[in-house]
Amino acid sequence: MDRRVTFFHSPNTRSSGILALLRELDADYALKVLNMKAGEQREPAYLAINPMGKVPAIVHGETLVTEQPAIVIYLGDLYPESGLAPQMGDPLRGAYLRWLVFYGSSYEPAVVDRAMKHEASSKGLSPYGDFDTMLATLVAQLEKGPWLLGERFSAADVLWGTALGWTLQFGLVPDLPVLRAYAERVNARPALLWAREKDAELAAAQGA
């Protein structure tokens, strides 16, 4: 099976985590860079890929995948030999999927609501219940450390490490030692360092 994917990316955005993951996986990919400041994500050519006009997105053969957690799941399963994605039958598969989905369904909505000072919904209506419970749930998991799944580093850590990096940087979540230490561990990995350097190059080229 041809595993080459086309990866639609813009520097210093949510898709930076996928850039790092591709490096972690030693994946085969073609990089398609969008200049979001120039509005390329809103042009018809890209809207035909993702009508939301957002990155990341990948195309593998005739398969299109958008949304960060879905892309992490897809790529991890596409490269099972990496060991970064617990497979069916692995006791950690459920936790791996749980925390990838928790990011999109609970963490990011809670962080955005808090940042925008949206009036909190009732716990019964809110997809994440309440911010404090969401954060305490994440903290309790990370305290088991050193990684999200305990001793095993996974593709989920790439997503969470990059997400916590930028949410801590902008003061969107409390700067708790467990969150800071975890984000620093993930972001010190060679693939994450490489992705930041690559993004700096891409951003500089777009600025020129």
C-alpha positions as protocol buffer text, in pm:
chain_id: "A"
residue {
  index: 1
  type: MET
  ca { x: 0 y: 0 z: 0 }
}
residue {
  index: 2
  type: ASP
  ca { x: 124 y: 346 z: -89 }
}
residue {
  index: 3
  type: ARG
  ca { x: 134 y: 537 z: 238 }
}
residue {
  index: 4
  type: ARG
  ca { x: 230 y: 877 z: 98 }
}
residue {
  index: 5
  type: VAL
  ca { x: -7 y: 1152 z: 211 }
}
residue {
  index: 6
  type: THR
  ca { x: -53 y: 1511 z: 102 }
}
residue {
  index: 7
  type: PHE
  ca { x: -42 y: 1738 z: 406 }
}
residue {
  index: 8
  type: PHE
  ca { x: -201 y: 2085 z: 398 }
}
residue {
  index: 9
  type: HIS
  ca { x: -28 y: 2306 z: 651 }
}
residue {
  index: 10
  type: SER
  ca { x: 24 y: 2665 z: 754 }
}
residue {
  index: 11
  type: PRO
  ca { x: 311 y: 2759 z: 986 }
}
residue {
  index: 12
  type: ASN
  ca { x: 247 y: 2835 z: 1352 }
}
residue {
  index: 13
  type: THR
  ca { x: -108 y: 2702 z: 1352 }
}
residue {
  index: 14
  type: ARG
  ca { x: -280 y: 2396 z: 1495 }
}
residue {
  index: 15
  type: SER
  ca { x: -137 y: 2194 z: 1208 }
}
residue {
  index: 16
  type: SER
  ca { x: 215 y: 2234 z: 1349 }
}
residue {
  index: 17
  type: GLY
  ca { x: 149 y: 1934 z: 1571 }
}
residue {
  index: 18
  type: ILE
  ca { x: 75 y: 1721 z: 1267 }
}
residue {
  index: 19
  type: LEU
  ca { x: 399 y: 1839 z: 1107 }
}
residue {
  index: 20
  type: ALA
  ca { x: 582 y: 1714 z: 1417 }
}
residue {
  index: 21
  type: LEU
  ca { x: 388 y: 1387 z: 1415 }
}
residue {
  index: 22
  type: LEU
  ca { x: 481 y: 1318 z: 1054 }
}
residue {
  index: 23
  type: ARG
  ca { x: 844 y: 1357 z: 1161 }
}
residue {
  index: 24
  type: GLU
  ca { x: 795 y: 1127 z: 1461 }
}
residue {
  index: 25
  type: LEU
  ca { x: 645 y: 865 z: 1230 }
}
residue {
  index: 26
  type: ASP
  ca { x: 913 y: 910 z: 964 }
}
residue {
  index: 27
  type: ALA
  ca { x: 615 y: 933 z: 730 }
}
residue {
  index: 28
  type: ASP
  ca { x: 618 y: 983 z: 354 }
}
residue {
  index: 29
  type: TYR
  ca { x: 433 y: 1302 z: 267 }
}
residue {
  index: 30
  type: ALA
  ca { x: 404 y: 1592 z: 28 }
}
residue {
  index: 31
  type: LEU
  ca { x: 384 y: 1929 z: 201 }
}
residue {
  index: 32
  type: LYS
  ca { x: 134 y: 2184 z: 70 }
}
residue {
  index: 33
  type: VAL
  ca { x: 185 y: 2514 z: 250 }
}
residue {
  index: 34
  type: LEU
  ca { x: -94 y: 2771 z: 275 }
}
residue {
  index: 35
  type: ASN
  ca { x: -38 y: 3137 z: 349 }
}
residue {
  index: 36
  type: MET
  ca { x: -323 y: 3210 z: 584 }
}
residue {
  index: 37
  type: LYS
  ca { x: -230 y: 3577 z: 616 }
}
residue {
  index: 38
  type: ALA
  ca { x: -286 y: 3604 z: 241 }
}
residue {
  index: 39
  type: GLY
  ca { x: -618 y: 3421 z: 274 }
}
residue {
  index: 40
  type: GLU
  ca { x: -519 y: 3115 z: 71 }
}
residue {
  index: 41
  type: GLN
  ca { x: -725 y: 2895 z: 303 }
}
residue {
  index: 42
  type: ARG
  ca { x: -1038 y: 3073 z: 178 }
}
residue {
  index: 43
  type: GLU
  ca { x: -967 y: 3030 z: -190 }
}
residue {
  index: 44
  type: PRO
  ca { x: -1179 y: 2781 z: -391 }
}
residue {
  index: 45
  type: ALA
  ca { x: -890 y: 2539 z: -443 }
}
residue {
  index: 46
  type: TYR
  ca { x: -852 y: 2479 z: -70 }
}
residue {
  index: 47
  type: LEU
  ca { x: -1220 y: 2506 z: 17 }
}
residue {
  index: 48
  type: ALA
  ca { x: -1266 y: 2208 z: -215 }
}
residue {
  index: 49
  type: ILE
  ca { x: -1036 y: 2021 z: 26 }
}
residue {
  index: 50
  type: ASN
  ca { x: -1180 y: 2155 z: 350 }
}
residue {
  index: 51
  type: PRO
  ca { x: -1490 y: 2376 z: 329 }
}
residue {
  index: 52
  type: MET
  ca { x: -1414 y: 2496 z: 682 }
}
residue {
  index: 53
  type: GLY
  ca { x: -1108 y: 2672 z: 545 }
}
residue {
  index: 54
  type: LYS
  ca { x: -892 y: 2536 z: 825 }
}
residue {
  index: 55
  type: VAL
  ca { x: -572 y: 2337 z: 858 }
}
residue {
  index: 56
  type: PRO
  ca { x: -459 y: 2069 z: 906 }
}
residue {
  index: 57
  type: ALA
  ca { x: -592 y: 1837 z: 639 }
}
residue {
  index: 58
  type: ILE
  ca { x: -444 y: 1530 z: 477 }
}
residue {
  index: 59
  type: VAL
  ca { x: -530 y: 1339 z: 162 }
}
residue {
  index: 60
  type: HIS
  ca { x: -428 y: 975 z: 130 }
}
residue {
  index: 61
  type: GLY
  ca { x: -526 y: 831 z: -204 }
}
residue {
  index: 62
  type: GLU
  ca { x: -894 y: 919 z: -227 }
}
residue {
  index: 63
  type: THR
  ca { x: -932 y: 957 z: 150 }
}
residue {
  index: 64
  type: LEU
  ca { x: -962 y: 1305 z: 299 }
}
residue {
  index: 65
  type: VAL
  ca { x: -913 y: 1355 z: 673 }
}
residue {
  index: 66
  type: THR
  ca { x: -955 y: 1682 z: 863 }
}
residue {
  index: 67
  type: GLU
  ca { x: -962 y: 1764 z: 1237 }
}
residue {
  index: 68
  type: GLN
  ca { x: -647 y: 1717 z: 1440 }
}
residue {
  index: 69
  type: PRO
  ca { x: -750 y: 1416 z: 1652 }
}
residue {
  index: 70
  type: ALA
  ca { x: -884 y: 1231 z: 1347 }
}
residue {
  index: 71
  type: ILE
  ca { x: -561 y: 1295 z: 1157 }
}
residue {
  index: 72
  type: VAL
  ca { x: -355 y: 1172 z: 1453 }
}
residue {
  index: 73
  type: ILE
  ca { x: -561 y: 852 z: 1467 }
}
residue {
  index: 74
  type: TYR
  ca { x: -536 y: 799 z: 1092 }
}
residue {
  index: 75
  type: LEU
  ca { x: -162 y: 856 z: 1068 }
}
residue {
  index: 76
  type: GLY
  ca { x: -84 y: 649 z: 1374 }
}
residue {
  index: 77
  type: ASP
  ca { x: -278 y: 357 z: 1226 }
}
residue {
  index: 78
  type: LEU
  ca { x: -116 y: 411 z: 886 }
}
residue {
  index: 79
  type: TYR
  ca { x: 226 y: 361 z: 1047 }
}
residue {
  index: 80
  type: PRO
  ca { x: 164 y: 92 z: 1310 }
}
residue {
  index: 81
  type: GLU
  ca { x: 530 y: -14 z: 1312 }
}
residue {
  index: 82
  type: SER
  ca { x: 614 y: 320 z: 1478 }
}
residue {
  index: 83
  type: GLY
  ca { x: 456 y: 199 z: 1800 }
}
residue {
  index: 84
  type: LEU
  ca { x: 302 y: 543 z: 1848 }
}
residue {
  index: 85
  type: ALA
  ca { x: -57 y: 422 z: 1816 }
}
residue {
  index: 86
  type: PRO
  ca { x: -182 y: 135 z: 2034 }
}
residue {
  index: 87
  type: GLN
  ca { x: -364 y: -102 z: 1798 }
}
residue {
  index: 88
  type: MET
  ca { x: -684 y: -300 z: 1844 }
}
residue {
  index: 89
  type: GLY
  ca { x: -623 y: -563 z: 2109 }
}
residue {
  index: 90
  type: ASP
  ca { x: -375 y: -343 z: 2296 }
}
residue {
  index: 91
  type: PRO
  ca { x: -511 y: -257 z: 2645 }
}
residue {
  index: 92
  type: LEU
  ca { x: -406 y: 104 z: 2590 }
}
residue {
  index: 93
  type: ARG
  ca { x: -611 y: 147 z: 2271 }
}
residue {
  index: 94
  type: GLY
  ca { x: -917 y: 270 z: 2458 }
}
residue {
  index: 95
  type: ALA
  ca { x: -727 y: 528 z: 2662 }
}
residue {
  index: 96
  type: TYR
  ca { x: -543 y: 643 z: 2352 }
}
residue {
  index: 97
  type: LEU
  ca { x: -869 y: 709 z: 2166 }
}
residue {
  index: 98
  type: ARG
  ca { x: -1032 y: 857 z: 2475 }
}
residue {
  index: 99
  type: TRP
  ca { x: -770 y: 1125 z: 2522 }
}
residue {
  index: 100
  type: LEU
  ca { x: -749 y: 1214 z: 2155 }
}
residue {
  index: 101
  type: VAL
  ca { x: -1125 y: 1270 z: 2144 }
}
residue {
  index: 102
  type: PHE
  ca { x: -1122 y: 1443 z: 2486 }
}
residue {
  index: 103
  type: TYR
  ca { x: -897 y: 1709 z: 2335 }
}
residue {
  index: 104
  type: GLY
  ca { x: -1149 y: 1807 z: 2065 }
}
residue {
  index: 105
  type: SER
  ca { x: -1471 y: 1744 z: 2255 }
}
residue {
  index: 106
  type: SER
  ca { x: -1380 y: 1882 z: 2598 }
}
residue {
  index: 107
  type: TYR
  ca { x: -1043 y: 2058 z: 2629 }
}
residue {
  index: 108
  type: GLU
  ca { x: -1049 y: 2298 z: 2338 }
}
residue {
  index: 109
  type: PRO
  ca { x: -1419 y: 2396 z: 2372 }
}
residue {
  index: 110
  type: ALA
  ca { x: -1364 y: 2464 z: 2743 }
}
residue {
  index: 111
  type: VAL
  ca { x: -1052 y: 2669 z: 2680 }
}
residue {
  index: 112
  type: VAL
  ca { x: -1218 y: 2874 z: 2406 }
}
residue {
  index: 113
  type: ASP
  ca { x: -1529 y: 2940 z: 2615 }
}
residue {
  index: 114
  type: ARG
  ca { x: -1313 y: 3057 z: 2904 }
}
residue {
  index: 115
  type: ALA
  ca { x: -1092 y: 3276 z: 2683 }
}
residue {
  index: 116
  type: MET
  ca { x: -1393 y: 3438 z: 2517 }
}
residue {
  index: 117
  type: LYS
  ca { x: -1564 y: 3482 z: 2854 }
}
residue {
  index: 118
  type: HIS
  ca { x: -1872 y: 3301 z: 2730 }
}
residue {
  index: 119
  type: GLU
  ca { x: -2139 y: 3250 z: 2990 }
}
residue {
  index: 120
  type: ALA
  ca { x: -2111 y: 2892 z: 3112 }
}
residue {
  index: 121
  type: SER
  ca { x: -2383 y: 2651 z: 3007 }
}
residue {
  index: 122
  type: SER
  ca { x: -2537 y: 2417 z: 3260 }
}
residue {
  index: 123
  type: LYS
  ca { x: -2334 y: 2102 z: 3315 }
}
residue {
  index: 124
  type: GLY
  ca { x: -2608 y: 1902 z: 3148 }
}
residue {
  index: 125
  type: LEU
  ca { x: -2587 y: 2105 z: 2827 }
}
residue {
  index: 126
  type: SER
  ca { x: -2213 y: 2169 z: 2811 }
}
residue {
  index: 127
  type: PRO
  ca { x: -2010 y: 1912 z: 2613 }
}
residue {
  index: 128
  type: TYR
  ca { x: -1736 y: 1932 z: 2879 }
}
residue {
  index: 129
  type: GLY
  ca { x: -1941 y: 1985 z: 3196 }
}
residue {
  index: 130
  type: ASP
  ca { x: -1739 y: 2267 z: 3350 }
}
residue {
  index: 131
  type: PHE
  ca { x: -1386 y: 2400 z: 3307 }
}
residue {
  index: 132
  type: ASP
  ca { x: -1255 y: 2305 z: 3650 }
}
residue {
  index: 133
  type: THR
  ca { x: -1371 y: 1943 z: 3624 }
}
residue {
  index: 134
  type: MET
  ca { x: -1232 y: 1915 z: 3270 }
}
residue {
  index: 135
  type: LEU
  ca { x: -892 y: 2046 z: 3380 }
}
residue {
  index: 136
  type: ALA
  ca { x: -882 y: 1833 z: 3695 }
}
residue {
  index: 137
  type: THR
  ca { x: -954 y: 1524 z: 3484 }
}
residue {
  index: 138
  type: LEU
  ca { x: -661 y: 1604 z: 3254 }
}
residue {
  index: 139
  type: VAL
  ca { x: -426 y: 1687 z: 3543 }
}
residue {
  index: 140
  type: ALA
  ca { x: -507 y: 1360 z: 3719 }
}
residue {
  index: 141
  type: GLN
  ca { x: -413 y: 1169 z: 3404 }
}
residue {
  index: 142
  type: LEU
  ca { x: -89 y: 1359 z: 3347 }
}
residue {
  index: 143
  type: GLU
  ca { x: 17 y: 1313 z: 3709 }
}
residue {
  index: 144
  type: LYS
  ca { x: 55 y: 941 z: 3633 }
}
residue {
  index: 145
  type: GLY
  ca { x: 326 y: 1047 z: 3382 }
}
residue {
  index: 146
  type: PRO
  ca { x: 562 y: 1083 z: 3226 }
}
residue {
  index: 147
  type: TRP
  ca { x: 334 y: 1058 z: 2922 }
}
residue {
  index: 148
  type: LEU
  ca { x: -40 y: 1067 z: 2868 }
}
residue {
  index: 149
  type: LEU
  ca { x: -57 y: 686 z: 2866 }
}
residue {
  index: 150
  type: GLY
  ca { x: 189 y: 648 z: 3152 }
}
residue {
  index: 151
  type: GLU
  ca { x: 525 y: 503 z: 3054 }
}
residue {
  index: 152
  type: ARG
  ca { x: 439 y: 480 z: 2685 }
}
residue {
  index: 153
  type: PHE
  ca { x: 488 y: 778 z: 2455 }
}
residue {
  index: 154
  type: SER
  ca { x: 223 y: 791 z: 2183 }
}
residue {
  index: 155
  type: ALA
  ca { x: 97 y: 1007 z: 1899 }
}
residue {
  index: 156
  type: ALA
  ca { x: -154 y: 1151 z: 2145 }
}
residue {
  index: 157
  type: ASP
  ca { x: 134 y: 1317 z: 2330 }
}
residue {
  index: 158
  type: VAL
  ca { x: 229 y: 1510 z: 2016 }
}
residue {
  index: 159
  type: LEU
  ca { x: -121 y: 1657 z: 1999 }
}
residue {
  index: 160
  type: TRP
  ca { x: -144 y: 1731 z: 2370 }
}
residue {
  index: 161
  type: GLY
  ca { x: 211 y: 1858 z: 2408 }
}
residue {
  index: 162
  type: THR
  ca { x: 173 y: 2112 z: 2130 }
}
residue {
  index: 163
  type: ALA
  ca { x: -175 y: 2214 z: 2250 }
}
residue {
  index: 164
  type: LEU
  ca { x: -63 y: 2267 z: 2608 }
}
residue {
  index: 165
  type: GLY
  ca { x: 241 y: 2454 z: 2481 }
}
residue {
  index: 166
  type: TRP
  ca { x: 34 y: 2724 z: 2313 }
}
residue {
  index: 167
  type: THR
  ca { x: -248 y: 2737 z: 2568 }
}
residue {
  index: 168
  type: LEU
  ca { x: 5 y: 2783 z: 2849 }
}
residue {
  index: 169
  type: GLN
  ca { x: 196 y: 3040 z: 2644 }
}
residue {
  index: 170
  type: PHE
  ca { x: -115 y: 3254 z: 2601 }
}
residue {
  index: 171
  type: GLY
  ca { x: -235 y: 3206 z: 2958 }
}
residue {
  index: 172
  type: LEU
  ca { x: -546 y: 3015 z: 2854 }
}
residue {
  index: 173
  type: VAL
  ca { x: -501 y: 2751 z: 3123 }
}
residue {
  index: 174
  type: PRO
  ca { x: -348 y: 2778 z: 3471 }
}
residue {
  index: 175
  type: ASP
  ca { x: 30 y: 2742 z: 3467 }
}
residue {
  index: 176
  type: LEU
  ca { x: 34 y: 2430 z: 3684 }
}
residue {
  index: 177
  type: PRO
  ca { x: 367 y: 2251 z: 3732 }
}
residue {
  index: 178
  type: VAL
  ca { x: 232 y: 1920 z: 3599 }
}
residue {
  index: 179
  type: LEU
  ca { x: 106 y: 2086 z: 3279 }
}
residue {
  index: 180
  type: ARG
  ca { x: 424 y: 2287 z: 3229 }
}
residue {
  index: 181
  type: ALA
  ca { x: 656 y: 1990 z: 3288 }
}
residue {
  index: 182
  type: TYR
  ca { x: 459 y: 1766 z: 3053 }
}
residue {
  index: 183
  type: ALA
  ca { x: 451 y: 2026 z: 2774 }
}
residue {
  index: 184
  type: GLU
  ca { x: 825 y: 2082 z: 2813 }
}
residue {
  index: 185
  type: ARG
  ca { x: 898 y: 1708 z: 2791 }
}
residue {
  index: 186
  type: VAL
  ca { x: 701 y: 1671 z: 2471 }
}
residue {
  index: 187
  type: ASN
  ca { x: 831 y: 1987 z: 2309 }
}
residue {
  index: 188
  type: ALA
  ca { x: 1193 y: 1894 z: 2381 }
}
residue {
  index: 189
  type: ARG
  ca { x: 1169 y: 1590 z: 2154 }
}
residue {
  index: 190
  type: PRO
  ca { x: 1376 y: 1614 z: 1832 }
}
residue {
  index: 191
  type: ALA
  ca { x: 1068 y: 1595 z: 1608 }
}
residue {
  index: 192
  type: LEU
  ca { x: 904 y: 1886 z: 1788 }
}
residue {
  index: 193
  type: LEU
  ca { x: 1221 y: 2093 z: 1774 }
}
residue {
  index: 194
  type: TRP
  ca { x: 1252 y: 2020 z: 1402 }
}
residue {
  index: 195
  type: ALA
  ca { x: 889 y: 2121 z: 1340 }
}
residue {
  index: 196
  type: ARG
  ca { x: 940 y: 2455 z: 1512 }
}
residue {
  index: 197
  type: GLU
  ca { x: 1249 y: 2523 z: 1301 }
}
residue {
  index: 198
  type: LYS
  ca { x: 1062 y: 2425 z: 985 }
}
residue {
  index: 199
  type: ASP
  ca { x: 771 y: 2652 z: 1077 }
}
residue {
  index: 200
  type: ALA
  ca { x: 1012 y: 2941 z: 1135 }
}
residue {
  index: 201
  type: GLU
  ca { x: 1154 y: 2888 z: 785 }
}
residue {
  index: 202
  type: LEU
  ca { x: 809 y: 2869 z: 629 }
}
residue {
  index: 203
  type: ALA
  ca { x: 684 y: 3177 z: 815 }
}
residue {
  index: 204
  type: ALA
  ca { x: 992 y: 3374 z: 714 }
}
residue {
  index: 205
  type: ALA
  ca { x: 940 y: 3276 z: 350 }
}
residue {
  index: 206
  type: GLN
  ca { x: 578 y: 3389 z: 364 }
}
residue {
  index: 207
  type: GLY
  ca { x: 681 y: 3715 z: 529 }
}
residue {
  index: 208
  type: ALA
  ca { x: 922 y: 3782 z: 245 }
}
